[in-house]
Amino acid sequence: MTRFGKTSKLVAAALGGALVLSACGGGNGDDDDNTSDESQSGGGGTVILAYEQEVYSWNPTAADANAAANSIPTYWVTTGFWYFGENGVVTANDEFGSYEKVSDDPLIVEYTINENAVWSDGTPIDCDDVLLHWSQQGGYLGWGASGYAGMEDVKLPDCEPGDKEFTYEYRKPFADWESVASGQGNNAMMPAHVVAEQGGLTPEELVEIIKGVDWEDPDAREAGAEEANEQLADAIEFFTTGWLIEGGLPDAAHIPSSGPFTFGEYQPGESLTLVPNENYWGEAPNADEVIIRYIEQNEQAQALQNGEVDIIAPQPSPDLKAQLEAMDGVEVSVFDQYIYEHVTLNFDSGPFAESPELREAFLLCLPRETIVENLIRPVDEDAQVLNSTVMQAFEPGYDELISGSLPSEYSEQDIDAARQILEDNDAVGTTIELRTLDNPRRNQQGQLIADACTEAGFEVDFEAHGDFFEGDGAMYNNRFHAAMFAWQGSSLVSGWNSTYRTPSECSASDKGNNSGCYSNEDMDRMLDEVLRITDEGERNEMLSDISAHLWENGVVAPLFSHPGMAAWSEDVENIVPNPAQSDIVWNMPEWQRSS
């Protein structure tokens, strides 16, 4: 999942191409009482992180901005009640606030925002922000989101402008409830006072519009939401486009921070500097600044060796691993992570949309074992072909899931069987447009697929694009027959759940994580049911059924789990790799140069 997932929405990650598989009116104030003495710089010097994909939106919660390129730099800029902590575990962010589950039937969770919590412009973080987050992350209004992960089952929080306390009451049970409220990355809470102002409203008017819909009456809800969307049209336009970064940062007044860092200097094509948020109420970050330098992956190792950067987390390769391990003064780590490479087929247009036979033939010709043997096993000698997209090979229960879900015909590549299907359907020579992000390893993968599937009888048109993940790129706009990339997520089932759920529309703003626009009523039902199951054994059985369905319908072909690799200079401290979509930055506030 190298796009960023949500709450656990997946995130499209930038590991060479992954997605992340998501104002209560108290005016602007400069009251010094809101600023802790701890909120000054920690004196830990400058730490420089190399990253490949350049930030293009300050709002990673938007449907077409749900990418690691945006979630990584904003992870400690817009914060919430939880984050993916050590080992990828959902971890409470006590500095932001607190929460407690007070009832199981119905499921009720009570939240309290820290009384000192303010946006960096002095505006209190309160009910306004909560209601904006609720209405966006639950899909209630037209803000757009990359997927929904439980919020769609939460009733309207009964809070008023200025309130710091609120309650989530669920209409249905939800196993991953702890990750529903605002977190970080693509599930962050955005500043409602900014959205309101840019939409020609006061924060109180924004709250009034959201609360003005009868959300519990099915007959009134649709008409009420339509009217609310009309009233919020300018605010929605700003929410989806006003935070785009096109040649420069948005107006500083539009990007206030709710975390220990805020955006500093931005040099397009070069770097983004994160600096301590002087109005942060919690513990100050250790570093004086963190600079994210945008460097192509094939140049990052040399930059580390030259001392131009301190930390890199590139896609691993045998040559790169050997190069890094030979460096003096550099620590190297190879680790498991919740990122999987896959090929997703387009169900909206192209040859696969209406032909299960062509989908079957394509999945049969994919050289999955060859890819792992040639490109992954030299880095991780224990690497295996991944046979499911709903569970990683290192997770408990994986072997049992595969034994009950992987059709025998897909256990190994079968070019002869693929060609026979094409001949039987008079489809030899069918052109397949395979698209991906341009980087060295993906180019190798794409060529291996093109060679094998051409041998089977397809004509594979393989292209790797530098703008593959951008808002006007091929992935979001369905300009592919088969798309190859990675999803970055976590152990949360709710994180990837929307990836195969019927989208409201197959468009960049509405398909969310469902890149191929797959739609099936049985799948929608299973995806809904698995979110309600709290018993691990029962949940794994349902996951097996979902995995089997994906194979049998030719929706997606998993390739492998990404082994993670990170390297850093020995004179920086507290660098700890993480398997979840929080990536290497999960503990950025602790980074510092050695004294």
C-alpha positions as CSV (number, residue, x, y, z in Angstrom):
1,M,0.0,0.0,0.0
2,T,1.9,2.8,-1.0
3,R,-0.6,5.2,-1.1
4,F,-1.6,6.2,2.3
5,G,-4.3,4.4,3.7
6,K,-6.9,5.8,5.8
7,T,-7.5,5.3,9.3
8,S,-6.4,2.9,7.7
9,K,-7.2,4.0,4.5
10,L,-4.4,2.8,2.4
11,V,-1.9,5.2,1.2
12,A,-0.2,5.1,-2.1
13,A,3.3,5.0,-1.1
14,A,6.2,6.6,-2.6
15,L,8.5,3.7,-2.2
16,G,8.9,4.1,-5.8
17,G,5.2,4.3,-6.1
18,A,2.9,3.5,-3.3
19,L,-0.4,4.9,-2.2
20,V,-1.5,5.5,1.3
21,L,-4.1,2.2,1.6
22,S,-7.6,7.6,6.1
23,A,-13.4,24.8,14.5
24,C,-15.7,25.3,16.8
25,G,-15.6,28.8,16.2
26,G,-13.4,30.1,19.0
27,G,-11.7,33.0,17.1
28,N,-8.1,33.7,16.5
29,G,-6.3,34.3,19.6
30,D,-2.7,35.1,20.6
31,D,-3.1,34.3,24.2
32,D,0.3,33.3,25.6
33,D,-1.5,30.9,28.0
34,N,-2.1,28.6,25.1
35,T,1.6,28.1,24.5
36,S,3.6,25.8,26.7
37,D,7.2,26.6,27.7
38,E,8.0,23.2,26.2
39,S,6.9,24.3,22.7
40,Q,10.2,25.9,21.8
41,S,12.9,24.2,19.6
42,G,14.6,21.2,21.2
43,G,18.1,22.2,20.1
44,G,18.6,18.9,18.3
45,G,20.1,20.5,15.1
46,T,19.0,19.9,11.5
47,V,18.0,16.4,10.3
48,I,17.7,15.8,6.6
49,L,15.4,13.1,5.1
50,A,15.7,12.1,1.5
51,Y,12.4,11.4,-0.2
52,E,11.5,10.7,-3.9
53,Q,8.0,12.0,-4.4
54,E,7.4,15.7,-3.9
55,V,4.6,17.0,-1.8
56,Y,1.7,18.3,-3.9
57,S,-1.1,18.9,-1.4
58,W,-1.2,20.1,2.3
59,N,-4.5,18.0,2.5
60,P,-3.7,14.3,2.4
61,T,-7.3,13.5,3.3
62,A,-8.6,14.6,-0.1
63,A,-9.6,11.8,-2.4
64,D,-7.0,12.6,-5.0
65,A,-4.2,13.6,-2.6
66,N,-4.1,10.3,-0.6
67,A,-0.5,9.6,-1.2
68,A,2.6,9.2,0.9
69,A,4.0,12.2,-0.9
70,N,1.6,14.3,1.1
71,S,1.0,12.2,4.3
72,I,4.7,11.9,5.1
73,P,5.5,15.7,5.4
74,T,2.2,16.4,7.1
75,Y,2.2,13.5,9.6
76,W,3.4,15.7,12.5
77,V,1.9,18.9,11.2
78,T,-1.8,18.0,11.4
79,T,-2.3,15.6,14.3
80,G,-5.2,13.9,16.1
81,F,-6.2,11.4,18.8
82,W,-4.0,8.5,17.6
83,Y,-1.2,7.5,15.2
84,F,0.6,4.4,14.1
85,G,3.3,4.0,16.7
86,E,6.0,1.5,17.3
87,N,5.6,-1.7,15.3
88,G,2.6,-0.1,13.5
89,V,0.3,-0.4,16.5
90,V,-2.5,2.2,16.9
91,T,-1.2,4.4,19.7
92,A,-3.0,7.1,21.6
93,N,-1.7,10.6,21.2
94,D,-2.2,11.9,24.7
95,E,-0.9,15.4,23.8
96,F,-3.9,15.9,21.5
97,G,-6.6,14.5,23.9
98,S,-8.1,11.4,25.4
99,Y,-10.9,8.9,24.6
100,E,-12.7,6.1,26.3
101,K,-15.1,3.5,25.1
102,V,-18.1,3.6,27.5
103,S,-20.5,1.2,25.9
104,D,-20.4,-1.8,23.6
105,D,-24.1,-2.0,22.7
106,P,-24.5,0.5,21.2
107,L,-20.8,1.3,20.7
108,I,-20.2,4.7,22.3
109,V,-16.8,6.4,22.6
110,E,-16.3,9.7,24.5
111,Y,-13.6,12.1,23.4
112,T,-11.9,15.1,25.0
113,I,-9.6,17.5,23.1
114,N,-6.8,18.9,25.2
115,E,-8.0,22.2,26.7
116,N,-4.8,23.9,25.4
117,A,-5.0,22.5,21.9
118,V,-5.0,25.3,19.3
119,W,-4.1,25.7,15.7
120,S,-0.8,27.5,15.2
121,D,-2.7,30.7,14.4
122,G,-4.2,30.6,17.9
123,T,-7.7,29.2,16.9
124,P,-8.9,26.6,19.4
125,I,-9.2,23.0,18.1
126,D,-12.8,22.2,18.9
127,C,-16.3,21.1,17.7
128,D,-16.0,23.0,14.4
129,D,-13.1,20.8,13.4
130,V,-14.7,17.6,14.7
131,L,-17.9,18.2,12.6
132,L,-15.9,19.0,9.5
133,H,-13.9,15.8,10.0
134,W,-17.0,13.7,10.7
135,S,-18.8,15.0,7.6
136,Q,-15.8,14.4,5.3
137,Q,-14.5,11.1,6.6
138,G,-17.9,9.6,6.8
139,G,-18.8,10.6,3.2
140,Y,-21.8,12.6,4.5
141,L,-21.1,15.7,2.4
142,G,-19.2,16.4,-0.8
143,W,-15.7,17.1,0.6
144,G,-14.4,13.8,-0.9
145,A,-12.3,11.2,0.9
146,S,-10.1,8.4,-0.2
147,G,-12.3,5.8,1.6
148,Y,-14.4,5.4,4.6
149,A,-13.3,3.5,7.7
150,G,-16.1,3.4,10.2
151,M,-17.1,7.1,10.3
152,E,-20.0,6.3,8.0
153,D,-21.6,4.4,10.9
154,V,-21.2,7.2,13.5
155,K,-24.1,9.5,14.3
156,L,-23.7,13.2,14.2
157,P,-21.7,14.3,17.2
158,D,-23.8,16.5,19.5
159,C,-21.4,19.3,20.2
160,E,-21.6,23.1,19.9
161,P,-19.0,25.7,18.7
162,G,-16.3,26.0,21.3
163,D,-16.9,22.5,22.8
164,K,-13.8,20.4,23.5
165,E,-15.8,17.2,24.4
166,F,-17.9,15.1,22.1
167,T,-19.2,11.6,21.7
168,Y,-19.3,9.1,18.9
169,E,-22.3,6.8,18.9
170,Y,-22.2,4.0,16.3
171,R,-25.2,2.7,14.4
172,K,-23.5,-0.6,14.1
173,P,-20.6,-2.4,15.8
174,F,-17.2,-1.6,14.4
175,A,-14.1,-3.6,15.4
176,D,-11.5,-1.0,14.6
177,W,-13.3,1.8,16.5
178,E,-10.0,3.1,18.0
179,S,-8.8,4.3,14.6
180,V,-12.0,6.2,13.5
181,A,-11.5,9.5,15.1
182,S,-9.0,12.0,13.7
183,G,-5.5,10.6,13.5
184,Q,-2.6,11.6,11.3
185,G,-1.9,11.4,7.6
186,N,-4.9,10.8,5.5
187,N,-7.2,10.6,8.5
188,A,-6.1,14.0,9.9
189,M,-8.5,16.7,11.1
190,M,-8.3,19.8,8.9
191,P,-8.9,23.4,10.1
192,A,-12.6,24.2,9.9
193,H,-12.1,27.9,10.5
194,V,-10.0,28.1,7.3
195,V,-12.4,26.1,5.3
196,A,-15.3,28.2,6.5
197,E,-13.6,31.5,5.8
198,Q,-12.5,30.4,2.3
199,G,-16.1,29.3,1.6
200,G,-17.5,32.7,2.6
201,L,-18.9,31.4,5.9
202,T,-18.2,31.8,9.6
203,P,-17.3,28.7,11.5
204,E,-20.7,28.9,13.3
205,E,-22.4,28.9,9.9
206,L,-20.4,25.9,8.8
207,V,-21.5,24.0,11.9
208,E,-25.1,25.1,11.4
209,I,-25.2,23.8,7.9
210,I,-23.7,20.4,8.9
211,K,-26.1,20.1,11.8
212,G,-29.0,21.3,9.8
213,V,-29.4,17.9,8.0
214,D,-31.5,15.2,9.6
215,W,-28.9,12.5,9.2
216,E,-31.0,9.8,10.9
217,D,-34.0,10.1,8.6
218,P,-33.4,8.2,5.3
219,D,-36.0,10.2,3.5
220,A,-34.8,13.6,4.7
221,R,-31.1,12.8,4.6
222,E,-30.6,12.9,0.8
223,A,-32.4,16.1,0.2
224,G,-30.8,17.7,3.2
225,A,-27.3,16.7,2.1
226,E,-27.9,18.0,-1.4
227,E,-29.0,21.4,0.0
228,A,-26.0,21.5,2.4
229,N,-23.6,20.7,-0.5
230,E,-25.0,23.6,-2.4
231,Q,-24.5,26.0,0.6
232,L,-21.0,24.6,1.0
233,A,-20.0,24.7,-2.6
234,D,-17.3,27.3,-2.3
235,A,-16.0,25.7,0.9
236,I,-15.9,22.3,-0.8
237,E,-14.0,23.7,-3.7
238,F,-11.4,25.1,-1.4
239,F,-11.2,21.9,0.6
240,T,-10.4,19.9,-2.6
241,T,-8.2,22.4,-4.4
242,G,-7.2,25.2,-2.1
243,W,-4.4,23.3,-0.4
244,L,-2.8,22.1,-3.6
245,I,0.9,23.0,-3.8
246,E,1.7,24.2,-7.3
247,G,5.0,26.0,-7.5
248,G,4.7,27.3,-4.0
249,L,2.9,26.7,-0.7
250,P,-0.6,28.0,-0.1
251,D,-1.0,31.2,1.9
252,A,0.5,30.8,5.3
253,A,-2.8,31.8,6.9
254,H,-4.4,28.8,5.2
255,I,-2.1,26.1,6.6
256,P,-2.1,26.3,10.4
257,S,-0.5,23.4,12.3
258,S,-2.1,21.3,15.0
259,G,1.1,19.3,15.7
260,P,4.7,19.8,16.8
261,F,5.9,20.8,13.4
262,T,4.7,23.3,10.7
263,F,5.7,24.0,7.2
264,G,8.7,26.3,6.8
265,E,10.6,27.1,3.6
266,Y,9.6,25.2,0.4
267,Q,11.8,25.2,-2.6
268,P,9.9,23.5,-5.5
269,G,11.8,20.5,-6.9
270,E,14.4,20.7,-4.1
271,S,13.1,20.6,-0.5
272,L,10.5,21.2,2.1
273,T,11.6,22.3,5.6
274,L,9.6,21.5,8.7
275,V,10.1,23.7,11.7
276,P,8.8,23.6,15.3
277,N,5.3,25.0,15.8
278,E,5.8,27.8,18.3
279,N,2.2,27.6,19.4
280,Y,2.3,23.8,20.1
281,W,0.9,23.0,23.5
282,G,2.8,19.7,24.0
283,E,6.4,18.7,24.1
284,A,8.6,20.4,21.5
285,P,10.3,18.2,18.9
286,N,14.0,17.5,19.5
287,A,15.3,18.8,16.1
288,D,15.5,22.5,15.3
289,E,14.3,21.6,11.8
290,V,13.7,18.6,9.6
291,I,14.4,19.1,5.9
292,I,12.8,16.8,3.3
293,R,15.0,16.8,0.3
294,Y,13.5,15.5,-3.0
295,I,16.0,13.1,-4.5
296,E,15.5,10.3,-7.0
297,Q,15.9,6.9,-5.4
298,N,18.9,6.0,-7.5
299,E,20.7,9.0,-6.2
300,Q,19.8,8.7,-2.5
301,A,22.6,6.4,-1.4
302,Q,25.3,8.7,-2.9
303,A,23.7,11.6,-1.2
304,L,23.8,9.8,2.2
305,Q,27.5,8.9,1.6
306,N,28.3,12.5,0.7
307,G,26.6,13.8,3.9
308,E,24.0,15.6,1.9
309,V,21.2,13.8,3.7
310,D,20.9,11.9,7.0
311,I,18.1,9.4,6.4
312,I,17.0,7.4,3.4
313,A,14.2,4.8,3.0
314,P,14.4,3.7,-0.6
315,Q,13.0,0.6,-2.3
316,P,15.5,-2.1,-1.6
317,S,17.6,-3.8,-4.2
318,P,20.6,-6.2,-3.9
319,D,23.0,-3.7,-5.3
320,L,21.7,-0.9,-3.1
321,K,21.8,-3.1,0.0
322,A,25.4,-4.0,-0.6
323,Q,26.4,-0.4,-1.4
324,L,24.8,0.8,1.9
325,E,26.3,-1.9,4.0
326,A,29.8,-1.0,2.7
327,M,29.5,2.6,3.9
328,D,31.3,3.7,7.0
329,G,29.3,5.5,9.7
330,V,25.9,4.3,8.3
331,E,23.3,2.0,9.9
332,V,21.2,-0.2,7.7
333,S,18.0,-2.0,8.5
334,V,15.9,-4.4,6.4
335,F,12.4,-5.0,7.9
336,D,8.9,-6.3,7.3
337,Q,6.3,-3.7,6.5
338,Y,2.6,-3.4,5.6
339,I,3.3,-2.6,2.0
340,Y,2.4,-4.9,-0.9
341,E,3.0,-4.7,-4.6
342,H,0.1,-5.7,-6.9
343,V,-1.4,-5.4,-10.3
344,T,-5.0,-4.0,-10.3
345,L,-7.2,-4.4,-13.4
346,N,-9.5,-1.7,-14.7
347,F,-13.2,-2.6,-14.5
348,D,-14.5,0.7,-15.9
349,S,-13.0,0.6,-19.4
350,G,-10.7,-1.4,-21.6
351,P,-10.4,-5.1,-22.4
352,F,-10.7,-6.4,-18.9
353,A,-13.9,-4.5,-18.0
354,E,-16.3,-7.0,-19.5
355,S,-14.2,-10.1,-20.0
356,P,-13.5,-12.5,-17.1
357,E,-11.7,-14.7,-19.6
358,L,-9.1,-12.0,-20.4
359,R,-8.6,-11.3,-16.7
360,E,-8.0,-14.9,-16.0
361,A,-5.5,-15.2,-18.9
362,F,-3.6,-12.1,-17.7
363,L,-3.4,-13.3,-14.1
364,L,-2.1,-16.7,-15.3
365,C,0.7,-15.2,-17.4
366,L,2.0,-12.9,-14.6
367,P,5.6,-13.9,-13.7
368,R,5.1,-13.5,-10.0
369,E,7.7,-16.0,-8.9
370,T,10.2,-14.6,-11.4
371,I,9.8,-11.1,-10.1
372,V,10.4,-12.2,-6.5
373,E,13.3,-14.5,-7.4
374,N,15.1,-11.8,-9.5
375,L,14.3,-8.6,-7.7
376,I,13.2,-9.3,-4.1
377,R,14.8,-12.4,-2.8
378,P,18.4,-11.0,-3.2
379,V,17.4,-8.4,-0.7
380,D,15.3,-10.6,1.6
381,E,16.3,-14.2,1.1
382,D,13.0,-15.4,2.8
383,A,10.8,-13.4,0.5
384,Q,7.9,-15.3,-1.1
385,V,5.2,-14.6,-3.6
386,L,2.3,-12.9,-1.9
387,N,-1.1,-14.6,-2.5
388,S,-3.5,-12.2,-0.8
389,T,-4.1,-8.5,-0.6
390,V,-6.1,-8.7,2.7
391,M,-3.3,-10.1,4.9
392,Q,0.5,-9.9,4.8
393,A,2.6,-13.0,4.9
394,F,4.2,-12.1,8.2
395,E,0.8,-11.8,10.0
396,P,-0.6,-14.7,12.1
397,G,-3.2,-16.7,10.2
398,Y,-1.8,-16.0,6.7
399,D,-1.0,-19.6,5.8
400,E,-4.5,-20.8,6.8
401,L,-6.1,-17.9,4.8
402,I,-4.2,-18.9,1.7
403,S,-5.0,-22.6,2.0
404,G,-8.7,-21.7,1.8
405,S,-8.6,-18.9,-0.8
406,L,-6.0,-19.3,-3.4
407,P,-7.3,-21.1,-6.5
408,S,-4.9,-23.9,-7.5
409,E,-4.6,-22.5,-11.1
410,Y,-3.0,-19.3,-9.8
411,S,-0.5,-21.0,-7.5
412,E,2.1,-20.9,-10.4
413,Q,2.5,-19.0,-13.6
414,D,1.0,-20.9,-16.6
415,I,1.7,-19.3,-19.9
416,D,0.3,-22.2,-21.9
417,A,-3.1,-22.0,-20.1
418,A,-3.2,-18.3,-20.6
419,R,-2.5,-18.6,-24.4
420,Q,-5.2,-21.3,-24.7
421,I,-7.7,-19.0,-23.2
422,L,-6.8,-16.3,-25.6
423,E,-7.0,-18.7,-28.5
424,D,-10.4,-20.0,-27.4
425,N,-11.8,-16.5,-27.2
426,D,-10.2,-15.3,-30.5
427,A,-8.3,-12.7,-28.4
428,V,-4.6,-13.3,-29.3
429,G,-3.0,-10.0,-29.9
430,T,-5.2,-8.1,-27.4
431,T,-3.4,-4.9,-26.4
432,I,-3.0,-4.4,-22.6
433,E,-1.9,-1.0,-21.4
434,L,0.3,-1.6,-18.3
435,R,1.1,1.5,-16.4
436,T,3.2,2.3,-13.3
437,L,5.4,4.9,-11.6
438,D,8.7,5.4,-13.2
439,N,11.5,4.0,-11.1
440,P,14.2,1.3,-11.6
441,R,12.6,-1.7,-10.0
442,R,9.2,-1.0,-11.4
443,N,10.7,-0.7,-14.8
444,Q,12.2,-4.2,-14.4
445,Q,9.0,-5.6,-13.1
446,G,7.0,-4.2,-16.0
447,Q,9.4,-5.6,-18.5
448,L,9.2,-9.0,-17.0
449,I,5.4,-8.9,-17.1
450,A,5.5,-7.6,-20.7
451,D,7.8,-10.4,-21.8
452,A,5.8,-13.1,-20.2
453,C,2.4,-12.0,-21.2
454,T,3.5,-11.2,-24.7
455,E,4.7,-14.8,-24.9
456,A,1.2,-15.8,-23.8
457,G,-0.4,-13.9,-26.7
458,F,-1.1,-10.4,-25.3
459,E,0.4,-7.3,-26.8
460,V,1.6,-5.5,-23.7
461,D,2.1,-1.8,-24.0
462,F,4.2,-1.0,-20.9
463,E,4.8,2.6,-19.8
464,A,6.2,4.0,-16.5
465,H,5.2,7.6,-15.8
466,G,6.8,10.1,-13.4
467,D,3.3,11.7,-12.8
468,F,1.5,8.3,-12.3
469,F,0.2,9.3,-8.9
470,E,-0.5,12.9,-9.5
471,G,-4.1,14.3,-9.7
472,D,-4.0,14.3,-13.5
473,G,-1.9,11.2,-13.8
474,A,-2.9,7.8,-15.2
475,M,-3.8,6.0,-11.9
476,Y,-6.4,8.4,-10.7
477,N,-7.9,9.0,-14.1
478,N,-8.2,5.4,-15.2
479,R,-5.8,5.7,-18.1
480,F,-4.7,2.1,-17.8
481,H,-5.9,-1.5,-18.3
482,A,-3.6,-2.8,-15.6
483,A,-1.9,-0.6,-13.0
484,M,1.1,-1.8,-11.0
485,F,1.9,0.0,-7.7
486,A,2.0,-0.6,-3.9
487,W,-0.5,0.0,-1.1
488,Q,0.9,1.1,2.2
489,G,-1.3,0.5,5.3
490,S,-1.5,-1.3,8.6
491,S,-2.9,-4.3,10.4
492,L,-6.4,-2.6,10.4
493,V,-9.0,-4.3,8.2
494,S,-10.8,-1.0,8.0
495,G,-7.7,0.5,6.4
496,W,-8.0,-1.4,3.1
497,N,-11.8,-2.1,3.3
498,S,-12.7,0.6,0.8
499,T,-10.2,-0.6,-1.8
500,Y,-12.8,-3.1,-3.2
501,R,-16.0,-1.4,-2.3
502,T,-18.3,0.0,-5.0
503,P,-17.4,3.6,-5.6
504,S,-20.0,6.3,-6.0
505,E,-18.5,7.2,-9.4
506,C,-15.4,6.0,-11.2
507,S,-13.6,9.4,-11.2
508,A,-10.5,10.8,-9.6
509,S,-12.5,12.5,-6.9
510,D,-15.0,9.7,-6.1
511,K,-13.4,6.3,-6.6
512,G,-11.2,6.7,-3.5
513,N,-9.0,3.7,-2.9
514,N,-10.8,1.6,-5.5
515,S,-8.4,2.3,-8.3
516,G,-9.9,-0.3,-10.7
517,C,-13.5,0.7,-9.9
518,Y,-14.5,-2.8,-9.1
519,S,-18.2,-3.2,-8.1
520,N,-19.9,-6.3,-6.8
521,E,-22.8,-6.6,-4.3
522,D,-21.5,-9.8,-2.7
523,M,-18.1,-8.1,-2.1
524,D,-19.8,-5.0,-0.7
525,R,-21.7,-7.2,1.7
526,M,-18.6,-9.1,2.9
527,L,-16.7,-5.9,3.3
528,D,-19.4,-4.6,5.5
529,E,-19.7,-7.7,7.6
530,V,-16.0,-8.1,8.2
531,L,-15.9,-4.7,9.9
532,R,-18.4,-5.9,12.5
533,I,-16.7,-9.1,13.5
534,T,-14.6,-8.9,16.7
535,D,-13.8,-12.6,17.0
536,E,-10.4,-13.2,15.3
537,G,-11.2,-16.7,14.0
538,E,-14.5,-15.6,12.5
539,R,-12.9,-12.5,11.0
540,N,-10.1,-14.6,9.4
541,E,-12.7,-16.9,7.8
542,M,-14.4,-13.9,6.2
543,L,-11.1,-12.5,5.1
544,S,-10.4,-15.9,3.4
545,D,-13.8,-15.5,1.5
546,I,-12.9,-12.0,0.4
547,S,-9.5,-13.1,-0.8
548,A,-11.0,-16.0,-2.7
549,H,-13.5,-13.7,-4.4
550,L,-10.8,-11.3,-5.5
551,W,-8.9,-14.1,-7.2
552,E,-12.0,-15.8,-8.7
553,N,-13.2,-12.5,-10.3
554,G,-9.7,-11.4,-11.5
555,V,-9.8,-8.1,-9.5
556,V,-6.2,-7.9,-8.4
557,A,-3.0,-9.9,-8.5
558,P,-0.8,-9.6,-5.4
559,L,2.9,-9.8,-6.2
560,F,4.9,-9.5,-3.0
561,S,5.2,-7.8,0.3
562,H,7.8,-5.0,0.2
563,P,10.7,-5.6,2.5
564,G,11.5,-2.3,3.9
565,M,15.0,-0.8,4.0
566,A,16.3,2.2,5.7
567,A,19.7,3.7,6.2
568,W,20.9,6.6,8.3
569,S,24.0,8.4,9.5
570,E,25.2,7.3,12.9
571,D,25.3,10.8,14.0
572,V,21.5,11.1,14.1
573,E,19.5,9.5,16.9
574,N,16.2,7.8,17.4
575,I,15.6,6.6,13.8
576,V,13.4,3.5,14.1
577,P,11.8,1.9,11.0
578,N,8.1,1.1,11.2
579,P,6.0,-1.4,9.2
580,A,2.8,0.8,9.0
581,Q,1.9,3.7,6.7
582,S,3.4,6.1,9.2
583,D,6.7,5.0,7.7
584,I,10.1,6.2,8.9
585,V,8.5,9.4,10.2
586,W,6.4,7.8,12.8
587,N,8.6,9.2,15.6
588,M,10.0,12.3,13.8
589,P,9.6,14.5,16.9
590,E,12.3,12.4,18.6
591,W,14.9,12.7,15.8
592,Q,18.0,14.7,16.6
593,R,21.7,15.0,15.9
594,S,24.0,13.3,18.3
595,S,25.4,15.8,20.9
